[in-house]
Amino acid sequence: MIPRHFKTLAYGTALSALLAGGAMAQQTAPDTTVSNTVSLTYRSGSDTAPVVELPQVAAHTAEFKVDRKIDLLINTLTSEGLRTAVPGETPVVLPFFVRNLGNATEGYIVTIEDGDSIGGVVNSPAGLTQVSAAPGPGEYAIALATTYDASAFDPASAAYYTPGDHAFDIAPNLPEEQGHYVLIVANIPIEAVNAEADLFTVTVATAEESGSSTVRTEETRSNDPMDVNIVFAEAVSTTAQTGNAELDPALNGQVVADTLLRIDAPVVTATKEVEVIDENLRTSDYNCEDNTGTGVVTAAEPAFLPGGCILYTIAISNSSDTQTTATNIIVNDLVPEELIIREVSNFSFTGTGTPDTQPSATGQQVTGTIATLAPDATATFTIRAEIE
């Protein structure tokens, strides 16, 4: 028997893990009459006495009708309920898989709640905006599908859904791999920053009837065994984010699952410092052009004098607060015309980083490219210049 408790599954192996419990037994349809009659024979006295068969009467028969079981399962197919994305990434798809474990065809209605924070720091206070079409930057939408291939998904041709409408019907007794996919399709704004996150919570509720957009909110029960009752039997929904925390503990004909969408982006910053190497005093024999001699600097109050030599130190860092390597970092520094560039150094790295093109000067423009800069790494280079 397939476990009905909520699980978190990695997509790719998700369905094989979800379906590992074997085939689900055929379930008797609601409104099926089950009738069972007992018959009796007996002898009076000895074993050789004639056999008497008791005449059939109504009291010998018990009948009931099979009730309608509302039993729904939803799983996130995102590993550990966490999907990371980078600014500007699209499409970002959060897939959920829905199955009908009841004994009748049921209609379902989907609603989504989200945490409203991705893009909210620099884009807008509202975060991602929900739409009912292919999402643009800073938007997300719900797509519905009976099959889903992550490598072939095309957001432009997906079937998008308006929350609260009738979503789909699912027949009972289907093979385990057959159900329905609810896909949250997001377009991450380029303005999103590291550690912003939205927690998407998907609720799939049973409709009053197949094709209906009205949520069923109550069971129907009676003491008459020939009445067809409607009984909620779904499992408790728990969250992939905090282990056993219950998202929806009630028997209410609906199930809930969640996935956290978090931005993992490099946090790149730059600093530039200047120091005097030589003040160009009469006692100095320092040559700024070839970096020879001994510079003379008044330690407490260095002066920036014509003919003096200065050193710019430029440091480019990727924060330790991120988990993402920064790539293709282009560094441009336009050196003021009052300075003569004498030398530009190569990049040096603390932490893990690789250069692409080393810094060099063309006229007053200094340019260099860093291929990769890991979290908690810094690339540094210097510009030595003479003040005119």
Residue pairs with C-beta under 8 A, 6 or more apart in sequence:
1 21
1 22
1 24
2 18
2 19
2 21
2 22
2 24
2 101
2 176
3 21
4 71
4 73
4 101
4 234
4 235
5 235
5 236
5 238
6 74
6 75
6 235
6 236
6 237
6 238
6 239
6 240
6 247
6 255
6 257
7 17
7 18
7 75
8 75
8 76
8 78
8 79
8 80
8 81
8 240
9 15
9 17
9 18
9 75
9 76
9 77
9 79
10 17
10 77
10 78
10 79
10 80
11 77
11 78
11 79
11 95
11 150
12 150
14 75
14 77
14 97
15 77
15 97
15 177
18 75
18 97
18 176
19 176
19 177
21 176
23 175
23 176
24 101
24 173
24 175
24 176
26 173
27 69
27 102
27 103
27 172
27 173
28 34
28 66
28 103
29 66
29 103
29 104
29 172
30 65
30 66
30 67
30 68
30 69
30 103
30 104
30 228
31 65
31 66
31 68
31 228
32 65
32 66
33 63
33 64
33 65
33 226
34 63
34 64
34 65
34 66
35 61
35 62
35 63
36 61
36 62
36 63
37 56
37 60
37 61
37 62
38 60
38 61
39 53
39 54
39 56
39 60
40 53
40 54
40 60
41 51
41 52
41 53
41 54
42 51
42 52
42 54
43 49
43 50
43 51
43 52
44 50
44 52
54 60
62 225
63 225
63 226
64 225
64 226
65 225
65 226
65 227
65 228
66 103
66 228
67 228
67 229
67 230
67 231
68 102
68 103
68 104
68 228
68 229
68 230
68 231
69 102
69 103
69 104
69 231
69 233
70 102
70 106
70 206
70 216
70 219
70 230
70 231
70 232
70 233
70 234
70 253
71 100
71 101
71 102
71 103
71 233
71 234
72 98
72 99
72 100
72 101
72 102
72 106
72 108
72 204
72 206
72 234
72 253
72 254
72 255
73 98
73 99
73 101
73 234
73 235
73 255
74 96
74 97
74 98
74 99
74 182
74 202
74 204
74 237
74 255
74 256
74 257
75 96
75 97
75 257
76 94
76 95
76 96
76 240
76 257
76 258
76 259
77 95
77 96
77 97
78 94
78 95
78 240
78 259
80 240
81 239
81 240
81 241
81 258
81 259
81 260
82 240
82 241
82 259
82 260
82 262
83 92
83 94
83 259
83 260
83 261
83 262
84 261
84 262
84 263
84 264
84 323
85 92
85 186
85 188
85 192
85 261
85 262
85 263
85 264
86 188
86 263
86 264
86 265
86 324
87 188
87 189
87 190
87 191
87 192
87 193
87 263
87 265
88 137
88 188
88 189
88 190
89 188
90 135
90 137
90 155
90 186
90 187
90 188
91 135
91 153
91 155
91 185
91 186
91 187
92 185
92 186
92 187
92 188
92 261
93 150
93 153
93 183
93 184
93 185
93 186
94 183
94 184
94 186
94 200
94 259
94 261
95 148
95 150
95 181
95 182
95 183
95 184
96 181
96 182
96 183
96 184
96 202
96 257
96 259
97 179
97 180
97 181
98 108
98 170
98 179
98 180
98 181
98 182
98 204
98 255
99 170
99 174
99 176
99 178
99 179
99 180
100 106
100 170
100 171
100 172
100 174
100 179
101 172
101 234
102 172
102 233
103 172
103 173
104 172
105 169
105 170
105 171
105 172
105 210
106 169
106 170
106 172
106 206
106 207
106 210
107 166
107 167
107 168
107 169
107 206
107 207
107 208
107 209
107 210
107 211
107 212
108 166
108 167
108 168
108 169
108 170
108 180
108 204
108 205
108 206
108 207
109 164
109 165
109 166
109 167
109 204
109 205
109 206
109 207
109 213
109 215
110 142
110 144
110 161
110 163
110 167
110 182
110 202
110 203
110 204
110 205
111 163
111 164
111 202
111 203
111 205
112 130
112 142
112 163
112 184
112 200
112 201
112 202
112 203
113 200
113 201
113 203
114 127
114 128
114 130
114 140
114 198
114 199
114 200
114 201
115 127
115 197
115 198
115 199
115 200
116 126
116 127
116 128
116 198
117 127
117 196
117 197
117 198
118 127
118 128
118 186
118 188
118 189
118 192
118 196
118 197
118 198
118 261
118 263
119 127
119 128
119 138
119 188
119 189
119 191
119 192
119 196
120 126
120 127
120 196
121 191
121 192
121 193
121 196
122 191
122 193
123 138
123 189
123 191
123 192
124 138
127 198
128 138
128 139
128 140
128 186
128 189
128 198
129 138
129 139
129 140
130 139
130 140
130 141
130 142
130 163
131 139
131 140
131 141
131 160
132 141
132 142
132 160
132 161
132 162
132 163
133 141
133 160
134 141
134 155
134 156
134 158
134 160
134 185
135 141
135 155
135 185
135 186
135 187
136 187
137 187
137 188
137 189
137 190
138 187
138 189
138 191
139 186
139 187
140 184
140 185
140 186
140 187
141 160
141 161
141 184
141 185
142 160
142 161
142 163
142 182
142 183
142 184
142 185
143 155
143 158
143 159
143 160
143 161
143 182
143 183
143 185
144 159
144 160
144 161
144 167
144 168
144 180
144 181
144 182
144 183
145 158
145 159
145 180
145 181
145 183
146 178
146 180
146 181
147 181
148 181
148 183
153 183
155 185
158 183
158 185
160 185
161 167
164 213
165 213
166 207
166 211
166 212
166 213
167 180
167 182
167 204
168 180
169 210
169 211
170 179
170 180
182 202
182 204
184 200
184 202
184 259
186 261
188 263
192 263
192 265
193 263
193 265
193 267
194 263
194 264
194 265
194 266
194 267
194 319
194 321
194 322
194 324
195 262
195 263
195 264
195 321
195 322
196 262
196 263
197 260
197 261
197 262
197 263
198 260
198 261
199 241
199 258
199 259
199 260
199 261
200 258
200 259
200 260
200 261
201 247
201 256
201 257
201 258
202 256
202 257
202 258
202 259
203 248
203 254
203 255
203 256
204 254
204 255
204 256
205 215
205 216
205 253
205 254
206 215
206 216
206 253
206 254
207 213
207 214
207 215
207 216
208 214
208 215
208 216
215 253
215 254
216 230
216 253
217 252
217 253
219 229
219 230
219 231
219 232
219 251
220 227
220 229
220 230
221 229
221 231
222 229
232 251
232 252
232 253
233 251
234 251
234 253
234 254
234 255
235 255
236 246
236 248
236 249
237 246
237 247
237 248
237 249
237 255
237 256
237 257
238 244
238 245
238 246
238 247
239 245
239 246
239 247
239 258
240 257
240 258
240 259
240 260
241 258
241 260
247 256
247 257
247 258
248 254
248 255
248 256
264 322
264 323
264 324
265 322
265 324
266 318
266 319
266 322
266 324
266 325
266 326
266 373
266 375
267 318
267 319
267 321
267 322
268 316
268 317
268 318
268 319
268 326
268 329
268 373
269 316
269 317
269 319
270 314
270 315
270 316
270 317
270 331
271 314
271 315
271 317
272 312
272 313
272 314
272 315
272 333
273 312
273 313
274 310
274 311
274 312
274 313
275 302
275 310
275 311
275 313
276 295
276 297
276 302
276 303
276 304
276 308
276 309
276 310
277 286
277 288
277 295
277 297
277 308
277 309
277 310
277 311
277 384
278 284
278 286
278 288
278 293
278 295
278 296
278 297
278 308
278 309
279 295
279 296
279 297
279 298
279 302
279 303
279 305
279 308
280 286
280 305
280 306
280 307
280 308
280 309
280 387
281 296
281 305
283 296
284 293
284 294
284 295
284 296
285 293
285 294
286 292
286 293
286 294
286 295
286 296
286 309
287 293
288 308
288 309
288 342
288 384
288 385
288 386
289 342
289 386
290 342
291 342
291 343
291 384
295 309
304 310
304 387
305 387
306 387
306 388
307 386
307 387
308 386
308 387
309 342
309 384
309 385
309 386
309 387
310 339
310 384
310 385
310 386
310 387
311 382
311 383
311 384
311 385
312 333
312 335
312 382
312 383
312 384
312 385
313 380
313 381
313 382
314 331
314 333
314 380
314 381
314 382
314 383
315 378
315 379
315 380
316 329
316 331
316 370
316 373
316 378
316 379
316 380
317 373
317 377
317 378
317 379
318 325
318 326
318 373
318 374
318 375
318 376
318 377
318 378
319 375
319 376
320 375
320 376
321 375
322 375
323 375
324 375
325 372
325 373
325 374
325 375
326 370
326 372
326 373
327 371
327 372
327 373
328 356
328 369
328 370
328 371
329 369
329 370
329 373
329 379
330 367
330 368
330 369
331 359
331 366
331 367
331 368
331 369
331 370
331 381
332 365
332 366
332 367
333 365
333 366
333 367
333 383
334 364
334 365
334 366
335 341
335 361
335 364
335 365
335 366
335 383
335 385
336 364
337 364
338 387
338 388
339 364
339 385
339 386
339 387
339 388
340 385
340 386
340 388
341 361
341 364
341 366
341 383
341 384
341 385
342 384
342 385
342 386
343 382
343 383
343 384
344 359
344 360
344 361
344 366
344 381
344 382
344 383
344 384
345 359
345 381
345 382
345 383
346 355
346 358
346 359
346 381
347 353
347 355
347 358
347 359
347 368
347 370
347 379
347 380
347 381
348 379
348 380
348 381
349 377
349 378
349 379
349 380
350 377
350 378
350 380
351 373
351 374
351 375
351 376
351 377
351 378
352 372
352 373
352 374
352 377
353 370
353 372
353 373
353 374
353 377
353 378
353 379
354 370
354 371
354 372
355 368
355 369
355 370
355 371
355 379
356 369
356 370
356 371
357 367
357 368
357 369
358 368
358 381
359 366
359 367
359 368
359 381
359 383
360 366
360 367
360 368
361 383
366 383
368 381
370 379
373 379
